[in-house]
Structure formats: structure tokens, C-alpha cells
Amino acid sequence: MKPFVTHTGIAAPLLRRNIDTDAIIPSREMKRVSKRGLGEGLFAGWRYTLPGGRERNPAFVLNQPEYTGTSILVALDNFGCGSSREHAVWALAEYGIRAVVASGFGAIFHTNCIRNGILPVRLDEHSIEALAERVQQDPQNNQVTIDLQCCLVRCGDLLWPFSLEESARYLLLNGLDPIALTLRQRKEIDVFEQARRKARAWAYAPMEDCVEGVLL
């Protein structure tokens, strides 16, 4: 997973409340058994003119030329509410979204973001509106910088501090998911497993030495 330390990118205002995971990626778009290809279905109900189609809706913010290359979303309260589908975060990540700045998040979505390398930034609604207003003036030039080391969001001369749980911040700064974090203790795990094999050799006997689970 790519570490998130500092990121500067184009921010797209999506100033709606309660954007749920079915809006982020409709269930009809989840036809794959891997994470690949989900970016195409991101916001499919809004990006495209017809369900299941791929004709772009020119009114949707991500289809507008000035927001080409968007890597940050700016939204209102309760972003990512609804079902716990991790596909919503996978779709955002494949599209190229590195951070979502909102006044609130669905709890499971917030956790899924951190575990997949996307930074969820909480700002109050007044700050969200000020950030969106500045970005909309010239999206390509009024890019947003998010510094996770200093916990700051910057757009031109505007600056907002934010906070994030230290455990989540550590994972993102180091590009770790929980499995990768556990594997940092690989040597200690191996030592434990070797000692356990010696102490409980019967539990590790090859299956050919057993009959119906009983050691011969």
C-alpha cells in the first residue's frame, strides 16, 4: 500500500450529505471477484446517463474538464454511510482518489479507507464550504495539499488543521494495512511457531500419520 505523507491534487466538490456506498458504487457494478475494474463503476448512477451504460453525464462534476485528474473529494456529512461494502473504497482508490475531505463519515467506511490507503479528513461544515468555494474558482490551479505529518489541509492562503486517530495515522504514513502491520513481527512469529511445534509436535503431525485425526 502506498504511504500517505503529503499529497497535492485537484479537489472535486461533491457537496451532498449522506452519500452512501450504493451511490459510490452501485451493486450492479460489483461483478468482479477482484478489486480491478471497479473504478469504472465509481458513482455510476451519477457519472453515466443510463443504468449500466457508459455515456457520460456532462453535468456530473468528475466528468467536467476542469476536474480532470481529481484525486481529492470534498463532501458534506455522513459520506460513505449505508452498507459496509469495501468495494466503495476500492472503486475510489482505483479511480485515483487519495483523500476524502468531509464533515463526517460512515464509521465502517472510515475504517475501510484507512485500511486501503485513502485518507479520510474531517473538517467542520463551514471549512468544507470555504474550501469548496476556493477550489471552484479554478480547480486546476487551486489545488489542495494535505499534509498528514502536520495534519493540515491547505488551499492557497487558506489553512485548516484536522485530527486523526494516532493508530490510523501510523498505518497511513507507513503504507500499512493490519496484515502488513502484523507481518512486521514476522521474526517473533516464527520463533513462537518453532517453539510451539517442539512443545506440541502432535498437533503438527503429517496427515498420513493420522487416522481420522488420531495420531498413530
TIZA-168276 format. One line per 5 residues: number of its first residue (from 1); their letters; for each residue x, y, z of N, C-alpha, C, O. Coordinates in pm, whole numbers, plus 50000, padded with zeros to 5 digits. Layout:
BEGIN
NUM = a = X Y Z X Y Z X Y Z X Y Z  ...
This chain:
BEGIN
1 = mkpfv = 50084 49882 50000 50000 50000 50000 50088 50124 50000 50187 50130 50073  50053 50221 49919 50134 50342 49908 50119 50429 50032 50007 50460 50072  50231 50469 50095 50221 50556 50213 50157 50690 50177 50174 50741 50066  50084 50745 50271 50028 50880 50257 50101 50970 50354 50081 50961 50476  50184 51057 50301 50257 51154 50384 50205 51293 50351 50145 51360 50435
6 = thtgi = 50230 51337 50228 50176 51464 50178 50125 51441 50037 50190 51375 49956  50008 51495 50008 49952 51481 49874 49896 51614 49828 49825 51682 49903  49927 51652 49704 49869 51770 49641 49794 51726 49516 49848 51654 49433  49670 51770 49503 49593 51728 49388 49471 51814 49365 49439 51903 49444  49402 51785 49255 49278 51854 49219 49167 51799 49308 49153 51678 49325
11 = aapll = 49089 51889 49364 48979 51851 49453 48846 51879 49385 48824 51987 49330  48757 51781 49390 48625 51797 49329 48519 51810 49439 48503 51718 49519  48447 51923 49444 48341 51938 49542 48219 51853 49504 48167 51862 49394  48177 51772 49597 48057 51689 49581 47971 51717 49704 47957 51633 49793  47916 51837 49707 47857 51889 49830 47716 51834 49853 47616 51904 49836
16 = rrnid = 47714 51708 49891 47589 51640 49927 47608 51572 50062 47719 51534 50099  47499 51558 50133 47502 51482 50258 47459 51338 50232 47389 51308 50136  47502 51250 50320 47457 51110 50320 47482 51040 50186 47396 50966 50137  47599 51063 50129 47637 50989 50008 47671 50847 50052 47774 50824 50115  47585 50752 50018 47604 50616 50069 47689 50532 49975 47723 50574 49864
21 = tdaii = 47724 50413 50022 47814 50328 49943 47749 50280 49814 47819 50245 49719  47615 50276 49809 47549 50236 49686 47558 50346 49581 47555 50318 49461  47568 50471 49625 47592 50581 49532 47738 50581 49486 47768 50609 49370  47828 50548 49579 47971 50544 49544 47997 50435 49442 48068 50458 49344  47941 50316 49463 47944 50212 49360 47817 50128 49371 47802 50050 49465
26 = psrem = 47725 50144 49277 47601 50067 49280 47628 49917 49277 47728 49872 49221  47540 49840 49338 47559 49695 49346 47569 49631 49208 47638 49531 49192  47502 49688 49107 47508 49630 48973 47648 49639 48913 47678 49569 48816  47732 49724 48969 47868 49741 48918 47967 49643 48983 48083 49637 48943  47922 49569 49083 48012 49479 49154 48003 49339 49096 47946 49248 49158
31 = krvsk = 48059 49322 48977 48050 49195 48905 48182 49119 48905 48190 49010 48848  48284 49175 48965 48418 49116 48958 48454 49050 49091 48398 49082 49195  48549 48958 49083 48593 48888 49204 48723 48948 49257 48781 48895 49352  48770 49057 49198 48890 49124 49245 48861 49274 49256 48751 49320 49226  48962 49349 49300 48948 49494 49311 48959 49563 49176 48918 49678 49161
36 = rglge = 49014 49494 49078 49041 49557 48949 48912 49586 48872 48818 49507 48874  48910 49701 48806 48797 49736 48721 48684 49808 48792 48587 49848 48728  48694 49825 48923 48584 49888 48997 48579 50039 48977 48474 50101 48992  48693 50098 48942 48696 50243 48921 48599 50289 48813 48547 50400 48819  48576 50203 48716 48484 50237 48607 48341 50254 48659 48261 50328 48601
41 = glfag = 48310 50183 48767 48175 50191 48823 48158 50295 48930 48049 50310 48986  48264 50371 48961 48255 50472 49066 48149 50576 49031 48150 50633 48922  48057 50601 49123 47947 50696 49105 47873 50671 48973 47830 50765 48907  47858 50545 48936 47799 50512 48805 47661 50571 48786 47625 50612 48676  47582 50577 48893 47448 50633 48880 47447 50781 48850 47347 50834 48801
46 = wrytl = 47557 50849 48880 47569 50993 48855 47659 51023 48736 47636 51119 48663  47762 50942 48716 47858 50968 48607 47800 50937 48470 47839 50999 48371  47707 50842 48464 47655 50797 48335 47506 50828 48324 47435 50838 48424  47461 50842 48201 47323 50886 48178 47221 50775 48199 47106 50804 48234  47260 50649 48179 47167 50537 48192 47224 50430 48283 47345 50410 48285
51 = pggre = 47140 50360 48360 47188 50250 48444 47256 50142 48359 47198 50092 48262  47377 50107 48396 47451 50006 48322 47520 50059 48198 47599 49988 48136  47491 50185 48160 47553 50243 48042 47684 50313 48075 47725 50320 48191  47749 50364 47969 47877 50433 47987 47880 50567 47913 47987 50621 47887  47762 50619 47880 47756 50753 47822 47764 50855 47935 47679 50856 48025
56 = rnpaf = 47865 50938 47932 47892 51027 48044 47789 51139 48056 47742 51195 47957  47755 51168 48180 47666 51278 48211 47752 51404 48228 47826 51413 48325  47743 51500 48137 47831 51618 48143 47807 51706 48265 47892 51789 48298  47694 51689 48331 47663 51773 48447 47735 51725 48573 47747 51800 48670  47782 51599 48573 47845 51546 48694 47987 51599 48706 48061 51604 48607
61 = vlnqp = 48025 51637 48828 48150 51709 48850 48272 51635 48796 48360 51698 48737  48282 51505 48814 48401 51432 48770 48412 51421 48619 48518 51385 48567  48303 51452 48548 48306 51450 48401 48340 51586 48340 48354 51597 48219  48351 51688 48422 48378 51821 48372 48528 51841 48352 48607 51802 48437  48569 51900 48239 48711 51909 48203 48800 51970 48311 48914 51927 48329
66 = eytgt = 48748 52068 48384 48831 52136 48484 48863 52046 48604 48950 52077 48685  48791 51933 48615 48818 51840 48725 48887 51712 48677 48891 51612 48749  48942 51717 48557 49020 51603 48508 49140 51578 48600 49214 51670 48633  49157 51454 48639 49269 51420 48727 49240 51437 48874 49332 51442 48955  49113 51447 48910 49076 51463 49051 49132 51351 49137 49122 51233 49103
71 = silva = 49192 51388 49249 49243 51288 49344 49194 51312 49487 49226 51236 49578  49114 51420 49505 49058 51452 49636 48910 51485 49618 48873 51560 49528  48825 51428 49703 48683 51463 49703 48652 51549 49824 48708 51529 49932  48562 51644 49805 48518 51731 49914 48367 51714 49927 48292 51742 49833  48321 51667 50043 48180 51635 50060 48130 51684 50196 48206 51738 50276
76 = ldnfg = 48000 51663 50219 47939 51705 50345 47928 51585 50441 48007 51491 50432  47832 51589 50530 47828 51494 50641 47787 51353 50598 47712 51334 50502  47838 51255 50672 47798 51114 50661 47837 51051 50528 47763 50968 50475  47951 51091 50474 47999 51032 50348 48033 50885 50373 48099 50852 50471  47986 50797 50283 48016 50655 50294 47925 50581 50390 47962 50475 50440
81 = cgssr = 47807 50634 50416 47713 50565 50502 47650 50448 50425 47684 50423 50310  47560 50377 50490 47493 50265 50422 47564 50134 50445 47615 50108 50554  47568 50051 50343 47624 49917 50356 47774 49924 50383 47838 50028 50362  47829 49813 50429 47971 49809 50466 48061 49770 50349 48179 49742 50370  48008 49766 50228 48085 49715 50113 48219 49786 50097 48226 49908 50081
86 = ehavw = 48325 49706 50101 48460 49760 50084 48485 49802 49940 48578 49878 49911  48399 49752 49850 48411 49787 49708 48406 49939 49687 48465 49991 49593  48335 50010 49775 48325 50156 49761 48462 50220 49772 48496 50309 49694  48540 50176 49868 48675 50230 49884 48766 50181 49773 48849 50257 49722  48752 50054 49734 48834 50002 49624 48810 50080 49495 48903 50109 49420
91 = alaey = 48683 50115 49470 48650 50192 49349 48712 50331 49354 48765 50379 49254  48705 50396 49469 48767 50528 49485 48917 50519 49462 48975 50602 49391  48980 50419 49521 49126 50405 49509 49166 50379 49365 49264 50437 49317  49093 50293 49295 49132 50264 49157 49111 50385 49066 49185 50405 48970  49010 50464 49097 48987 50585 49019 49102 50685 49036 49130 50765 48947
96 = girav = 49167 50679 49152 49278 50770 49180 49255 50862 49297 49333 50955 49319  49149 50839 49374 49120 50922 49490 49216 50884 49603 49226 50768 49642  49286 50985 49655 49381 50962 49765 49326 51012 49899 49372 50969 50004  49229 51101 49895 49173 51153 50020 49030 51200 49997 48993 51243 49888  48950 51190 50103 48814 51245 50104 48807 51341 50222 48833 51303 50336
101 = vasgf = 48770 51465 50193 48754 51567 50297 48604 51589 50316 48536 51631 50223  48554 51560 50434 48410 51570 50459 48386 51611 50603 48477 51606 50686  48263 51651 50632 48231 51691 50769 48192 51570 50854 48170 51585 50974  48182 51453 50794 48154 51331 50869 48157 51210 50776 48139 51224 50655  48179 51092 50835 48191 50969 50756 48110 50857 50822 48090 50855 50943
106 = gaifh = 48064 50763 50738 48013 50639 50791 48127 50567 50862 48240 50565 50812  48099 50507 50977 48205 50451 51061 48282 50340 50991 48406 50340 50994  48213 50246 50928 48282 50135 50861 48358 50185 50740 48469 50140 50713  48299 50278 50666 48367 50336 50550 48497 50404 50593 48599 50391 50526  48493 50476 50704 48611 50545 50756 48724 50445 50780 48838 50468 50741
111 = tncir = 48691 50333 50844 48790 50228 50869 48841 50166 50740 48960 50142 50725  48750 50141 50647 48790 50082 50518 48885 50174 50442 48976 50127 50374  48863 50304 50451 48954 50399 50386 49096 50382 50438 49190 50369 50360  49110 50381 50568 49242 50372 50630 49310 50242 50591 49431 50240 50566  49236 50133 50584 49293 50002 50552 49327 49987 50404 49389 49889 50363
116 = ngilp = 49284 50085 50324 49314 50078 50180 49389 50200 50129 49393 50224 50008  49448 50277 50219 49537 50385 50179 49472 50516 50141 49538 50603 50084  49343 50533 50172 49275 50660 50146 49261 50736 50278 49217 50679 50378  49297 50863 50277 49291 50944 50399 49153 51009 50413 49114 51087 50327  49079 50977 50521 48953 51047 50549 48981 51166 50641 49028 51149 50753
121 = vrlde = 48952 51285 50593 48979 51408 50669 48846 51470 50712 48760 51497 50628  48831 51492 50841 48711 51559 50892 48740 51707 50914 48834 51744 50984  48657 51792 50851 48657 51936 50879 48514 51978 50909 48420 51910 50867  48496 52086 50980 48360 52133 51005 48299 52184 50876 48370 52215 50780  48167 52193 50874 48097 52225 50751 48132 52364 50697 48139 52383 50576
126 = hsiea = 48155 52458 50784 48194 52592 50739 48327 52586 50663 48342 52652 50560  48421 52508 50712 48551 52493 50646 48535 52421 50512 48601 52456 50414  48448 52320 50510 48422 52247 50386 48369 52343 50278 48413 52339 50163  48275 52426 50316 48217 52520 50220 48320 52622 50173 48322 52657 50054  48406 52670 50262 48511 52764 50223 48612 52698 50129 48656 52760 50032
131 = laerv = 48647 52573 50158 48740 52501 50071 48679 52480 49933 48745 52502 49832  48554 52437 49929 48487 52413 49801 48476 52542 49719 48497 52541 49598  48444 52651 49786 48433 52780 49716 48565 52821 49653 48568 52869 49540  48675 52801 49726 48807 52837 49672 48843 52746 49554 48892 52794 49452  48820 52618 49568 48854 52523 49462 48776 52554 49335 48833 52552 49226
136 = qqdpq = 48647 52582 49348 48560 52602 49232 48601 52721 49148 48565 52728 49030  48673 52815 49204 48715 52932 49128 48810 52895 49014 48806 52956 48907  48894 52794 49036 48989 52748 48934 49047 52614 48980 49157 52610 49037  48976 52504 48956 49016 52375 49011 49157 52332 48976 49227 52275 49060  49200 52358 48853 49332 52311 48811 49445 52387 48881 49552 52331 48906
141 = nnqvt = 49422 52512 48911 49526 52592 48976 49509 52602 49127 49607 52616 49200  49387 52594 49174 49362 52597 49319 49364 52455 49375 49265 52406 49430  49478 52390 49359 49488 52253 49408 49501 52250 49559 49541 52349 49622  49467 52136 49616 49465 52120 49762 49583 52033 49805 49612 51930 49743  49650 52075 49910 49759 51996 49969 49715 51945 50105 49665 52021 50188
146 = idlqc = 49733 51816 50128 49701 51756 50257 49830 51698 50313 49893 51611 50252  49868 51746 50429 49991 51704 50496 49952 51621 50619 49903 51676 50718  49973 51490 50611 49934 51404 50722 50032 51411 50838 49994 51386 50952  50157 51444 50810 50254 51459 50920 50215 51575 51011 50222 51564 51133  50175 51685 50950 50137 51804 51028 49986 51813 51051 49939 51898 51126
151 = clvrc = 49910 51724 50985 49763 51723 50994 49706 51860 50954 49635 51925 51031  49739 51900 50831 49692 52028 50778 49638 52010 50636 49691 51932 50558  49532 52085 50605 49480 52097 50469 49505 52239 50424 49475 52334 50496  49561 52253 50304 49596 52387 50254 49544 52404 50112 49554 52314 50029  49487 52523 50087 49449 52561 49950 49481 52709 49936 49410 52794 49989
156 = gdllw = 49589 52739 49865 49634 52877 49854 49672 52931 49991 49755 52872 50060  49610 53043 50030 49641 53103 50160 49547 53055 50270 49553 53104 50383  49460 52960 50238 49368 52904 50337 49428 52779 50398 49490 52698 50329  49409 52763 50529 49472 52654 50600 49378 52602 50708 49319 52680 50783  49363 52467 50715 49276 52407 50816 49348 52291 50883 49399 52203 50813
161 = pfsle = 49354 52287 51015 49408 52171 51085 49301 52062 51096 49181 52092 51095  49344 51939 51107 49250 51829 51130 49316 51729 51223 49437 51737 51249  49240 51636 51272 49294 51533 51361 49257 51395 51308 49157 51379 51237  49337 51297 51344 49313 51158 51307 49370 51070 51417 49474 51100 51475  49298 50961 51446 49347 50869 51549 49492 50832 51519 49528 50808 51404
166 = esary = 49576 50826 51623 49718 50802 51602 49745 50668 51538 49837 50656 51457  49667 50566 51572 49688 50434 51511 49659 50438 51361 49733 50378 51283  49553 50509 51321 49520 50522 51180 49626 50604 51107 49665 50572 50995  49671 50709 51172 49774 50795 51113 49902 50715 51089 49967 50730 50985  49939 50631 51184 50059 50548 51171 50048 50454 51051 50142 50440 50973
171 = lllng = 49932 50389 51035 49913 50297 50923 49926 50369 50789 49994 50320 50699  49862 50485 50777 49866 50558 50650 50005 50613 50620 50053 50603 50507  50070 50670 50719 50203 50726 50698 50303 50620 50652 50395 50649 50576  50283 50497 50698 50377 50389 50667 50326 50295 50558 50393 50198 50524  50209 50324 50502 50156 50241 50395 50127 50099 50439 50157 50004 50367
176 = ldpia = 50068 50084 50557 50043 49952 50615 49894 49926 50629 49818 50014 50670  49852 49803 50596 49721 49757 50638 49743 49668 50761 49858 49641 50795  49637 49621 50828 49658 49541 50950 49742 49416 50930 49817 49377 51020  49731 49352 50813 49812 49232 50787 49959 49269 50776 50045 49204 50836  49988 49374 50699 50127 49418 50686 50184 49462 50820 50302 49441 50847
181 = ltlrq = 50100 49523 50903 50144 49564 51036 50182 49441 51119 50284 49441 51188  50100 49338 51113 50128 49214 51186 50256 49149 51137 50336 49098 51216  50277 49150 51005 50395 49085 50947 50525 49158 50980 50633 49105 50953  50516 49277 51037 50638 49342 51087 50698 49264 51204 50815 49282 51240  50616 49178 51264 50662 49094 51375 50693 48952 51325 50684 48856 51402
186 = rkeid = 50728 48939 51198 50747 48807 51139 50850 48724 51216 50827 48605 51240  50962 48783 51255 51066 48708 51327 51012 48652 51458 51034 48535 51491  50942 48737 51534 50885 48693 51661 50780 48584 51639 50770 48489 51718  50702 48597 51532 50600 48496 51500 50667 48362 51467 50623 48257 51512  50774 48368 51387 50846 48246 51350 50905 48177 51473 50898 48055 51486
191 = vfeqa = 50965 48255 51564 51022 48198 51687 50912 48131 51768 50931 48020 51820  50798 48196 51780 50686 48139 51855 50639 48009 51791 50616 47910 51860  50624 48009 51657 50577 47889 51587 50673 47773 51603 50630 47660 51623  50802 47800 51594 50901 47693 51610 50895 47633 51751 50901 47511 51766  50884 47718 51853 50874 47670 51991 50746 47589 52011 50746 47487 52080
196 = rrkar = 50638 47636 51949 50510 47565 51962 50516 47429 51894 50460 47332 51946  50583 47420 51781 50596 47292 51711 50672 47191 51797 50640 47072 51799  50773 47239 51868 50850 47149 51954 50767 47103 52074 50769 46986 52113  50694 47197 52132 50616 47166 52251 50492 47084 52221 50447 47006 52305  50435 47100 52102 50311 47030 52066 50326 46965 51930 50246 46988 51839
201 = awaya = 50428 46882 51917 50459 46820 51788 50341 46741 51733 50322 46734 51611  50261 46682 51822 50149 46601 51776 50047 46683 51696 49979 46630 51608  50038 46813 51726 49941 46898 51655 49984 46927 51513 49904 46970 51430  50113 46904 51484 50167 46934 51351 50204 46807 51275 50275 46815 51175  50158 46691 51321 50191 46565 51255 50133 46563 51114 50021 46608 51094
206 = pmedc = 50207 46511 51016 50154 46500 50880 50026 46417 50879 50011 46324 50959  49935 46449 50791 49807 46379 50786 49822 46230 50760 49740 46150 50805  49929 46191 50686 49947 46049 50657 49979 45968 50783 49969 45845 50782  50018 46039 50892 50047 45970 51018 49923 45963 51108 49930 45916 51221  49810 46010 51056 49689 46012 51137 49579 45933 51070 49576 45919 50947
211 = vegvl = 49487 45880 51151 49366 45816 51102 49249 45884 51171 49233 45877 51293  49167 45952 51089 49053 46027 51141 49093 46122 51252 49024 46135 51352  49209 46189 51232 49254 46290 51326 49324 46238 51448 49364 46317 51534  49342 46104 51459 49410 46045 51575 49553 46011 51537 49574 45940 51439  49652 46059 51612 49792 46032 51583 49823 45884 51604 49790 45828 51709
216 = l = 49885 45821 51505 49919 45679 51515 50040 45659 51605 50084 45546 51625
